[in-house]
Amino acid sequence: TYNFSDNTFVRAELSMVSSDNKIFTDDNGNQEDTKTSFALQAGFIF
């Protein structure tokens, strides 16, 4: 989390999950055994 000022912030998060079996599907419909996601959040504290 990075605070630009006393009442604003930006937060980034990256996660990866791995499995023994191919339980995830990519955008093309191919089976995969890992899943990666990224999130970005910006906010104002009041």
N, C-alpha and C positions, 0 to 999 in steps of 0.2 A: 504494500500500500504506500502510495506517495501522496503527500499533502501539499497542494499548491499554496494554500493559505490555511488559516484557522478553520475555515468551514467548507473547503472543497477537497475532494480526493479522487484518485484514480487507482484502480486495483486490477492486476492481471493475474491469471491463474492458468496453469498448464497441467493436464493430467494424462496419464497413460495407464491402461489396464491390459493385462496379458492373461490368456487362458491356455489350458492344455489342449482344448478342442477349438475348432474354428466355429465360434458361436456368433461372430459379428459379421455384418454385411457392409461392403463399401458402396459407393454411389453407383457402381456398375453392376451390382448384384453378386460380386465375387465374395466368397467366404474368406474371412481373416481371423487370426487368433489374437490380434491386438486392436485396441481402440484408443485413439488420441483425441483429446478435446482441448479447446482454448476458449477462455472467457475474458472479457474486458468490461469493467464496471467503472462508471464515473458517477460521482454523487455530490450533493450539497447537504451539509449538516446544518440543521437549524433547531 
